[in-house]
């Protein structure tokens, strides 16, 4: 498919579906944590994804080529990739899907802040600044506005927030380091290759590796490996190669919305007032942060 200069119906529908997949992914992790210890689960997912992404590269005839400096940058990105998902999976073991979704999908907020200092052409504009304030306010409401019986835990919310910052660093590594010269599929492969052993080795520090393992937990692991990490991320990278980056990023506000709704619909989580307020602020902030500047 040729590159597009604007978002069309296929692109919009695909990005809505991907945002829904990311939200459903949090429900899957929450369920699977009952059978597999979170760090071990994340490690198995990365190890399995190494095989799936390599099979994709082989099938498409894409060489595992790293331009100068990209391999070292890829290893560093893989370390942050491991930290990102270690924190996210632990967060979903401790807090609700709704709270984790709001915290984790606040990533554009932290990416915009970091990019302001490391990317000369990506400064904070007045519109972005307003978006940052709104999103930061939403995060604060979710983190500190915990009423009686609000569910989850402060440390779980904080872990999800740490995962969002790790995600922002990983994304900026792919954008601002020599890793940007490697193909997106190769970037994903080196990140899962590095993160898998790190997570597997770290897993014993967080308790027994196997909990009450049932067939549904193994199906959840397979879903994570094949659908989310391999097919899902590659499909998203493909969309990013076709549609304008600002258009693709603008749909990211849907993931926290879907996370809250699916947590309520599937897991029966209570949607409290502070969750609604936090969700509105974060979603509005993400929209403003990703809003393309007006052309002169």
C-alpha positions as CSV (number, residue, x, y, z in Angstrom):
1,X,0.0,0.0,0.0
2,X,1.3,3.5,-0.9
3,X,2.0,6.1,1.7
4,X,-1.0,8.3,2.6
5,X,-1.0,12.0,3.3
6,X,-4.1,11.8,5.5
7,X,-6.0,9.3,7.6
8,X,-8.7,7.3,5.7
9,X,-11.4,5.0,6.9
10,X,-9.2,1.9,6.8
11,X,-6.5,3.5,8.8
12,X,-9.0,4.9,11.4
13,X,-10.7,1.6,11.8
14,X,-7.4,-0.3,12.1
15,X,-6.1,2.1,14.8
16,X,-9.4,1.9,16.8
17,X,-9.1,-1.9,16.6
18,X,-5.4,-1.7,17.7
19,X,-6.3,0.5,20.7
20,X,-9.0,-2.0,21.7
21,X,-6.4,-4.8,21.4
22,X,-4.0,-2.9,23.7
23,X,-6.8,-2.4,26.2
24,X,-7.9,-6.1,26.0
25,X,-4.3,-7.0,26.4
26,X,-4.3,-5.6,30.0
27,X,-7.3,-7.8,30.8
28,X,-5.5,-10.8,29.5
29,X,-2.4,-10.0,31.6
30,X,-4.5,-9.5,34.7
31,X,-6.1,-13.0,34.2
32,X,-2.9,-14.7,33.3
33,X,-1.1,-13.4,36.4
34,X,-3.2,-15.8,38.4
35,X,-1.4,-18.7,36.9
36,X,2.1,-17.3,36.1
37,X,4.2,-14.9,38.1
38,X,4.2,-11.5,36.3
39,X,8.0,-11.2,35.7
40,X,8.2,-14.8,34.5
41,X,5.1,-14.3,32.3
42,X,6.6,-11.2,30.7
43,X,9.9,-13.1,30.1
44,X,8.2,-16.1,28.5
45,X,6.3,-13.7,26.2
46,X,9.5,-12.0,25.0
47,X,11.2,-15.4,24.4
48,X,8.2,-16.6,22.4
49,X,8.1,-13.4,20.5
50,X,11.7,-13.8,19.4
51,X,10.8,-16.9,17.5
52,X,7.6,-15.4,16.0
53,X,9.2,-12.1,14.8
54,X,12.2,-14.0,13.4
55,X,9.8,-16.3,11.5
56,X,8.1,-13.1,10.1
57,X,11.5,-11.7,9.0
58,X,12.5,-15.0,7.4
59,X,9.1,-15.3,5.6
60,X,9.3,-11.7,4.2
61,X,13.0,-12.1,3.4
62,X,14.0,-9.2,5.7
63,X,17.7,-9.5,6.7
64,X,18.7,-9.0,10.4
65,X,20.8,-6.0,9.5
66,X,21.9,-3.4,12.0
67,X,23.3,-0.1,10.7
68,X,26.3,1.3,12.4
69,X,25.6,2.0,16.1
70,X,22.1,0.5,15.9
71,X,22.9,-2.8,17.6
72,X,24.2,-1.1,20.8
73,X,21.2,1.3,20.8
74,X,19.0,-1.8,20.3
75,X,20.5,-3.5,23.3
76,X,19.8,-0.4,25.5
77,X,16.3,-0.2,24.1
78,X,15.8,-3.8,25.0
79,X,16.8,-3.2,28.6
80,X,14.2,-0.4,28.9
81,X,11.7,-2.7,27.1
82,X,12.3,-5.3,29.8
83,X,11.8,-2.6,32.6
84,X,8.6,-1.4,30.9
85,X,6.9,-4.7,30.8
86,X,8.2,-5.9,34.2
87,X,6.6,-2.8,35.8
88,X,3.4,-3.1,33.7
89,X,2.8,-6.8,34.5
90,X,3.6,-6.2,38.2
91,X,1.2,-3.3,38.2
92,X,-1.6,-5.5,36.8
93,X,-1.0,-7.9,39.6
94,X,-1.5,-5.2,42.2
95,X,-4.0,-2.7,40.8
96,X,-7.1,-2.6,38.6
97,X,-7.1,-2.6,34.8
98,X,-8.8,0.8,34.8
99,X,-6.1,2.4,37.0
100,X,-3.3,0.7,35.1
101,X,-4.7,1.7,31.8
102,X,-4.8,5.4,32.7
103,X,-1.3,5.3,34.1
104,X,0.4,3.2,31.4
105,X,-1.3,4.9,28.5
106,X,-0.2,8.3,29.7
107,X,3.0,7.5,27.9
108,X,2.6,10.4,25.3
109,X,2.8,12.8,28.3
110,X,6.3,11.5,29.4
111,X,7.4,11.2,25.8
112,X,6.6,14.8,25.1
113,X,8.5,15.9,28.2
114,X,11.6,13.9,27.4
115,X,11.5,14.8,23.7
116,X,11.5,18.5,24.6
117,X,15.0,18.1,26.1
118,X,16.5,15.6,23.6
119,X,15.0,16.4,20.3
120,X,15.6,19.9,19.0
121,X,12.7,19.8,16.5
122,X,10.1,18.5,19.1
123,X,9.7,21.3,21.6
124,X,6.7,21.8,23.8
125,X,4.3,24.3,22.2
126,X,1.6,26.2,24.0
127,X,-0.9,23.6,22.9
128,X,1.3,20.7,24.0
129,X,1.9,22.5,27.3
130,X,-1.9,22.6,27.9
131,X,-2.1,19.0,27.0
132,X,0.7,18.1,29.4
133,X,-1.0,20.0,32.3
134,X,-4.3,18.2,31.6
135,X,-2.7,14.7,31.4
136,X,-0.5,15.3,34.4
137,X,-3.6,16.4,36.3
138,X,-5.4,13.3,35.3
139,X,-2.5,11.1,36.5
140,X,-2.5,13.0,39.8
141,X,-6.2,12.4,40.3
142,X,-5.9,8.7,39.6
143,X,-2.8,8.3,41.8
144,X,-3.8,10.4,44.8
145,X,-7.6,10.6,44.5
146,X,-8.2,7.2,45.9
147,X,-11.4,7.2,47.9
148,X,-12.5,4.4,50.3
149,X,-12.9,1.1,48.5
150,X,-11.3,2.6,45.3
151,X,-9.6,-0.7,44.5
152,X,-6.0,-1.4,43.4
153,X,-3.0,-0.2,45.3
154,X,-0.8,2.9,45.3
155,X,2.3,0.9,44.5
156,X,0.5,-0.9,41.6
157,X,-0.5,2.5,40.1
158,X,3.1,3.7,40.6
159,X,4.5,0.7,38.8
160,X,2.2,1.3,35.8
161,X,3.4,4.9,35.8
162,X,7.0,3.6,35.7
163,X,6.1,1.3,32.8
164,X,4.8,4.3,30.9
165,X,8.1,6.2,31.4
166,X,10.0,3.1,30.3
167,X,7.8,2.9,27.2
168,X,8.5,6.6,26.4
169,X,12.3,6.0,26.7
170,X,12.1,3.0,24.4
171,X,10.1,4.9,21.8
172,X,12.5,7.8,21.9
173,X,15.4,5.4,21.5
174,X,13.8,4.2,18.2
175,X,13.3,7.8,17.1
176,X,16.4,9.6,18.2
177,X,19.2,7.0,18.3
178,X,21.0,5.1,15.5
179,X,18.4,2.4,16.0
180,X,16.1,4.5,13.9
181,X,18.0,3.4,10.8
182,X,17.1,-0.2,11.3
183,X,13.8,-1.6,10.0
184,X,10.9,-1.6,12.5
185,X,10.7,-5.4,12.6
186,X,14.4,-5.6,13.4
187,X,14.0,-3.1,16.1
188,X,11.2,-5.2,17.7
189,X,13.2,-8.4,17.4
190,X,16.3,-7.0,19.2
191,X,14.1,-5.6,22.0
192,X,12.4,-8.9,22.7
193,X,15.7,-10.8,22.3
194,X,17.3,-8.6,25.0
195,X,14.3,-8.4,27.3
196,X,13.5,-12.1,27.4
197,X,16.7,-13.3,29.3
198,X,16.6,-10.2,31.6
199,X,13.0,-10.9,32.7
200,X,13.5,-14.7,33.1
201,X,16.6,-14.1,35.2
202,X,14.9,-11.5,37.3
203,X,11.7,-13.5,37.8
204,X,12.8,-15.6,40.9
205,X,13.2,-12.3,42.8
206,X,9.5,-11.9,42.7
207,X,8.3,-15.2,44.1
208,X,7.4,-18.6,42.8
209,X,7.3,-18.8,39.0
210,X,4.2,-20.9,38.8
211,X,1.0,-20.1,40.6
212,X,-2.4,-21.8,40.0
213,X,-1.6,-22.7,36.4
214,X,-4.6,-23.5,34.3
215,X,-5.1,-24.0,30.5
216,X,-6.6,-20.5,30.2
217,X,-3.3,-19.0,31.4
218,X,-1.4,-20.9,28.7
219,X,-3.9,-19.7,26.1
220,X,-3.3,-16.1,27.4
221,X,0.4,-16.6,27.0
222,X,0.0,-17.8,23.4
223,X,-2.3,-14.8,22.7
224,X,0.3,-12.4,24.1
225,X,3.1,-13.9,22.0
226,X,1.3,-14.4,18.7
227,X,-1.4,-11.7,18.6
228,X,-0.2,-8.8,20.7
229,X,3.6,-8.7,20.5
230,X,4.2,-10.3,17.1
231,X,1.2,-9.6,14.8
232,X,-0.1,-6.6,16.7
233,X,3.1,-4.6,17.0
234,X,4.2,-5.5,13.4
235,X,0.7,-4.4,12.2
236,X,1.0,-1.1,14.1
237,X,4.5,-0.5,12.7
238,X,3.1,-1.2,9.2
239,X,0.4,1.4,9.8
240,X,3.0,3.9,11.0
241,X,4.9,3.4,7.7
242,X,1.8,4.3,5.7
243,X,0.0,7.0,7.6
244,X,1.3,10.3,9.1
245,X,2.8,9.7,12.5
246,X,0.7,12.5,14.0
247,X,-2.5,10.8,12.7
248,X,-1.5,7.4,14.1
249,X,-0.5,8.9,17.5
250,X,-3.8,10.8,17.8
251,X,-5.7,7.6,18.3
252,X,-3.6,6.7,21.4
253,X,-6.2,8.4,23.7
254,X,-8.6,5.5,23.0
255,X,-6.5,2.9,24.8
256,X,-7.1,4.2,28.4
257,X,-10.8,4.7,27.5
258,X,-11.1,1.1,26.4
259,X,-9.1,-0.1,29.4
260,X,-11.6,1.4,31.8
261,X,-14.6,0.1,29.9
262,X,-13.2,-3.5,29.5
263,X,-12.1,-3.6,33.2
264,X,-15.7,-2.8,34.1
265,X,-17.3,-5.0,31.4
266,X,-15.2,-8.2,31.8
267,X,-13.7,-8.0,35.3
268,X,-16.5,-6.1,37.0
269,X,-14.3,-3.3,38.2
270,X,-16.1,-0.3,39.7
271,X,-15.8,2.9,37.7
272,X,-15.5,5.6,40.4
273,X,-15.8,9.3,40.0
274,X,-12.0,9.9,40.3
275,X,-11.4,7.3,37.5
276,X,-13.8,9.2,35.2
277,X,-12.2,12.5,35.9
278,X,-8.7,11.1,35.5
279,X,-9.7,9.4,32.2
280,X,-11.2,12.6,30.8
281,X,-8.1,14.7,31.7
282,X,-5.6,12.2,30.4
283,X,-7.5,11.5,27.1
284,X,-7.9,15.3,26.5
285,X,-4.3,15.9,27.3
286,X,-3.1,13.1,24.9
287,X,-5.3,14.6,22.1
288,X,-3.7,18.0,22.6
289,X,-0.1,16.6,22.9
290,X,-0.5,14.7,19.6
291,X,-2.4,17.5,17.8
292,X,-0.3,18.5,14.7
293,X,0.8,22.1,14.5
294,X,-1.0,24.5,12.2
295,X,0.7,25.0,8.8
296,X,1.9,28.5,8.1
